[in-house]
C-alpha cells in the first residue's frame, strides 16, 4: 500500500484502550500489506499472477473481498477502475466467493490493488475498533491523507488546496459514518491511467468520492478521473455514493461557473 496510516480519537477515550486499539490496528494493516501487495512473492496477488489458463487457487477471505468489491466498482464505472491490468474488467478471472477460489480463463493475469488496498485496510481496522474487545465509536482513520473513514463525530472533511479557495460550494462534509477519498495530480503528477484506453485519466482536475465503504470510495475516486458526466451519475447511483469533480477551467471562469460539481447525493 506504500502509504502512511494515522488514527485520530475523540477526546475522552481511555488512553490505555486507545493504545491497545492502535497497536491492533497497525498490526492488522501490516498483515494486509503482506497479503495484498504485488511486491511479495508469497502474497495472494503473487499466487494469482502465477496461475495459468484453466488453473485456480484458494485465496484468503480478505483477498476475495477486495476482488469482489473491485469487480463491483469496475462494473459500475464501465471498466474505468480495473485492478486486473489489461484483463478487461475481470474478463480473464473467475471468482468463486463461496469457496474462496480464483480461477484464470487466460493467463497470466496481473493484479494491482494500489487503488483500493488502503481503503480496504481502513474498513478492516474499523471492524477492530467496533468489535467487542474495544467498542470504540468516535474515531477517524486516515490513509495517506487521501482516504478517510470515520465513526462518531461529526468529523468535518472536505476539499483542500487550490480548490477550496476557488469554489463557492459548501464542500465541507460533516460525516458521522462512512468514507471520503480523493484522487488527483497535485502530489504525484499524472500517475492515474484509464485502463480502457491506456491514456492518462485527466478528464477532471481532481475528484472526491463519498461512500459507506472506504474500499469503494478509494477505488471510485480513482476511476472518476476518467469518467464522463453521464458515467459519473450512473456510477454514483450504482454504488450508492456521491462524486465531486473539479473542472479544468481558468480561475477567471470561476465567476460564471463553479469549478466543483457533485454527482449523486453528498
C-alpha positions as CSV (number, residue, x, y, z in Angstrom):
1,X,0.0,0.0,0.0
2,X,3.1,2.2,0.5
3,X,1.3,4.9,2.4
4,X,1.1,6.3,6.0
5,X,-1.8,5.4,8.2
6,X,-3.0,7.7,11.0
7,X,-5.6,7.2,13.7
8,X,-7.5,10.1,15.5
9,X,-9.7,9.6,18.5
10,X,-12.1,12.0,20.1
11,X,-11.3,13.4,23.5
12,X,-12.5,11.4,26.5
13,X,-11.5,7.9,25.4
14,X,-9.4,5.8,27.8
15,X,-5.7,6.2,26.9
16,X,-4.8,2.6,27.6
17,X,-7.7,1.4,25.5
18,X,-6.6,3.7,22.6
19,X,-3.0,2.5,22.8
20,X,-4.2,-1.2,22.6
21,X,-6.6,-0.5,19.8
22,X,-4.0,1.4,17.8
23,X,-1.5,-1.4,18.2
24,X,-4.0,-3.9,17.0
25,X,-4.9,-1.6,14.0
26,X,-1.4,-1.2,12.8
27,X,-0.7,-4.9,13.2
28,X,-3.7,-5.7,11.1
29,X,-2.5,-3.2,8.4
30,X,0.9,-5.0,8.3
31,X,-0.9,-8.3,7.8
32,X,-2.9,-7.0,4.9
33,X,0.2,-5.4,3.3
34,X,1.8,-8.9,3.2
35,X,-1.3,-10.5,1.8
36,X,-2.3,-8.0,-0.9
37,X,0.9,-6.4,-2.1
38,X,2.3,-7.2,-5.6
39,X,5.8,-6.9,-4.2
40,X,5.7,-10.0,-2.1
41,X,6.3,-13.3,-3.8
42,X,4.2,-15.2,-1.3
43,X,1.2,-12.9,-1.3
44,X,-2.2,-13.9,-2.8
45,X,-1.6,-11.4,-5.6
46,X,1.6,-13.4,-6.5
47,X,-0.3,-16.7,-6.3
48,X,-3.0,-15.4,-8.7
49,X,-0.3,-13.9,-11.0
50,X,1.3,-17.4,-11.2
51,X,-1.8,-19.2,-12.4
52,X,-2.0,-20.5,-16.0
53,X,-5.1,-20.8,-18.1
54,X,-7.6,-23.2,-16.5
55,X,-5.9,-23.2,-13.1
56,X,-7.4,-22.0,-9.9
57,X,-6.3,-21.4,-6.3
58,X,-7.8,-20.8,-2.9
59,X,-7.2,-17.3,-1.5
60,X,-7.7,-15.6,1.8
61,X,-11.1,-14.1,2.8
62,X,-9.6,-10.7,2.6
63,X,-8.3,-11.2,-0.9
64,X,-11.7,-12.4,-2.2
65,X,-13.5,-9.4,-0.5
66,X,-11.1,-7.0,-2.3
67,X,-11.6,-8.8,-5.6
68,X,-15.4,-8.8,-5.3
69,X,-15.5,-5.1,-4.3
70,X,-13.1,-4.2,-7.1
71,X,-15.3,-6.1,-9.6
72,X,-18.4,-4.2,-8.5
73,X,-16.6,-0.8,-8.9
74,X,-15.2,-2.0,-12.2
75,X,-18.7,-2.8,-13.5
76,X,-20.2,0.4,-12.1
77,X,-17.6,2.5,-13.9
78,X,-17.6,0.8,-17.2
79,X,-14.1,-0.5,-16.6
80,X,-12.5,2.8,-15.6
81,X,-11.4,1.1,-12.4
82,X,-9.7,-2.2,-13.2
83,X,-7.0,-3.8,-10.9
84,X,-6.6,-6.7,-13.3
85,X,-4.3,-4.7,-15.5
86,X,-5.4,-5.1,-19.2
87,X,-7.7,-8.1,-18.4
88,X,-10.8,-6.1,-19.5
89,X,-12.7,-5.7,-16.2
90,X,-12.1,-9.2,-14.8
91,X,-12.7,-10.8,-18.1
92,X,-9.9,-13.3,-17.5
93,X,-10.7,-14.1,-13.9
94,X,-13.3,-16.5,-12.4
95,X,-14.4,-15.6,-8.8
96,X,-16.0,-18.2,-6.6
97,X,-16.6,-16.3,-3.3
98,X,-18.4,-19.2,-1.6
99,X,-15.3,-21.4,-1.9
100,X,-12.7,-18.5,-1.8
101,X,-11.4,-19.8,-5.1
102,X,-10.0,-17.7,-8.0
103,X,-9.6,-19.2,-11.5
104,X,-8.0,-17.9,-14.6
105,X,-9.5,-18.2,-18.1
106,X,-6.5,-16.9,-19.9
107,X,-3.3,-16.2,-18.1
108,X,-1.2,-14.8,-16.7
109,X,-3.3,-12.1,-15.0
110,X,-1.6,-9.2,-13.3
111,X,-3.2,-7.6,-10.3
112,X,-2.6,-4.2,-8.7
113,X,-4.6,-3.2,-5.6
114,X,-3.0,0.2,-5.4
115,X,-6.3,2.0,-5.9
116,X,-8.3,0.0,-3.4
117,X,-6.0,-1.6,-0.8
118,X,-5.6,1.2,1.6
119,X,-9.4,1.8,1.7
120,X,-10.0,-1.9,2.4
121,X,-7.4,-1.7,5.2
122,X,-9.4,1.1,6.8
123,X,-12.5,-1.0,6.6
124,X,-10.8,-3.8,8.3
125,X,-9.4,-1.6,11.1
126,X,-12.9,-0.3,11.7
127,X,-14.0,-3.8,12.5
128,X,-11.4,-4.0,15.2
129,X,-12.4,-0.7,16.7
130,X,-16.1,-1.6,16.7
131,X,-15.6,-5.1,17.9
132,X,-16.3,-6.5,21.4
133,X,-12.8,-6.0,22.6
134,X,-12.6,-2.2,22.1
135,X,-16.1,-0.9,21.3
136,X,-14.8,2.5,20.2
137,X,-17.3,4.6,18.3
138,X,-15.7,8.0,17.8
139,X,-12.6,8.0,15.6
140,X,-11.1,9.0,12.2
141,X,-8.8,6.7,10.2
142,X,-6.6,8.3,7.5
143,X,-4.6,6.6,4.8
144,X,-2.1,8.9,3.2
145,X,-4.3,12.0,3.6
146,X,-6.3,10.8,0.5
147,X,-8.8,8.4,2.1
148,X,-10.6,8.8,5.4
149,X,-13.1,6.6,7.3
150,X,-15.0,7.9,10.3
151,X,-17.3,7.0,13.1
152,X,-19.0,9.2,15.7
153,X,-18.1,12.8,15.3
154,X,-19.3,14.5,13.3
155,X,-15.9,14.9,11.6
156,X,-15.5,17.8,9.3
157,X,-14.0,16.7,6.0
158,X,-13.7,18.4,2.6
159,X,-11.5,19.6,-0.2
160,X,-8.3,21.5,0.3
161,X,-5.6,23.2,-1.6
162,X,-6.4,25.4,-4.6
163,X,-10.0,24.1,-5.0
164,X,-11.0,25.1,-1.5
165,X,-10.1,28.7,-2.4
166,X,-11.8,28.7,-5.8
167,X,-15.2,27.1,-5.1
168,X,-18.4,28.7,-3.9
169,X,-19.8,25.3,-2.9
170,X,-20.0,24.2,0.7
171,X,-17.5,21.4,0.2
172,X,-17.1,20.6,3.9
173,X,-18.9,17.4,4.9
174,X,-19.8,16.7,8.5
175,X,-19.6,12.9,8.5
176,X,-20.5,10.7,11.4
177,X,-20.1,7.5,9.4
178,X,-18.6,6.5,6.0
179,X,-15.6,7.4,3.9
180,X,-14.3,10.2,1.8
181,X,-11.5,9.7,-0.7
182,X,-9.7,12.0,-3.2
183,X,-7.6,11.5,-6.3
184,X,-5.7,13.9,-8.4
185,X,-2.3,15.0,-9.8
186,X,-1.1,17.7,-7.4
187,X,1.3,15.5,-5.5
188,X,2.2,12.5,-7.7
189,X,1.6,14.1,-11.1
190,X,-0.1,12.1,-14.0
191,X,0.1,8.7,-12.3
192,X,-3.5,7.5,-13.0
193,X,-4.4,5.9,-16.3
194,X,-7.7,5.0,-17.9
195,X,-7.4,1.2,-18.3
196,X,-9.9,1.4,-21.2
197,X,-7.6,3.5,-23.3
198,X,-4.2,3.3,-21.7
199,X,-4.1,7.1,-21.7
200,X,-3.7,9.4,-18.7
201,X,-7.0,9.9,-16.8
202,X,-7.2,13.6,-16.9
203,X,-10.8,14.4,-17.7
204,X,-11.1,16.2,-14.4
205,X,-8.6,18.2,-12.4
206,X,-9.4,16.3,-9.2
207,X,-12.1,14.0,-7.9
208,X,-13.5,13.0,-4.5
209,X,-16.0,10.3,-3.6
210,X,-18.1,9.6,-0.6
211,X,-19.3,6.0,0.2
212,X,-20.2,3.8,3.1
213,X,-17.1,1.7,2.5
214,X,-13.5,3.1,2.3
215,X,-12.6,0.5,-0.3
216,X,-15.4,1.7,-2.6
217,X,-14.6,5.3,-2.0
218,X,-10.9,4.7,-2.7
219,X,-11.5,2.9,-6.0
220,X,-14.3,5.2,-7.1
221,X,-12.3,8.4,-6.7
222,X,-9.6,6.9,-8.9
223,X,-12.0,5.8,-11.6
224,X,-13.9,9.1,-11.5
225,X,-10.8,10.9,-13.0
226,X,-11.7,9.3,-16.4
227,X,-15.5,9.2,-16.3
228,X,-17.9,11.3,-18.4
229,X,-20.7,13.3,-16.6
230,X,-23.1,10.6,-17.6
231,X,-20.8,7.8,-16.3
232,X,-20.3,9.7,-13.0
233,X,-24.0,9.9,-12.4
234,X,-24.5,6.2,-13.2
235,X,-21.6,5.1,-11.0
236,X,-22.8,7.2,-8.1
237,X,-26.3,5.6,-8.3
238,X,-25.0,2.1,-8.8
239,X,-22.7,2.3,-5.7
240,X,-24.9,4.4,-3.5
241,X,-22.2,7.0,-3.5
242,X,-21.5,10.7,-4.3
243,X,-18.7,12.0,-6.5
244,X,-17.3,15.6,-6.5
245,X,-15.2,16.7,-9.5
246,X,-13.1,19.7,-10.3
247,X,-13.5,21.0,-13.8
248,X,-10.5,22.1,-15.9
249,X,-11.1,25.8,-16.2
250,X,-9.2,29.0,-15.8
251,X,-9.8,30.9,-12.5
252,X,-11.3,33.7,-14.5
253,X,-14.3,31.4,-15.3
254,X,-15.0,30.7,-11.7
255,X,-17.1,33.9,-11.5
256,X,-19.5,32.3,-14.0
257,X,-19.3,28.6,-13.2
258,X,-18.2,26.9,-10.1
259,X,-15.2,24.6,-10.8
260,X,-16.6,21.9,-8.5
261,X,-19.7,19.8,-9.2
262,X,-21.4,17.0,-7.3
263,X,-22.8,13.8,-8.9
264,X,-25.1,11.8,-6.6
265,X,-26.3,13.0,-3.2
266,X,-23.4,14.2,-1.0
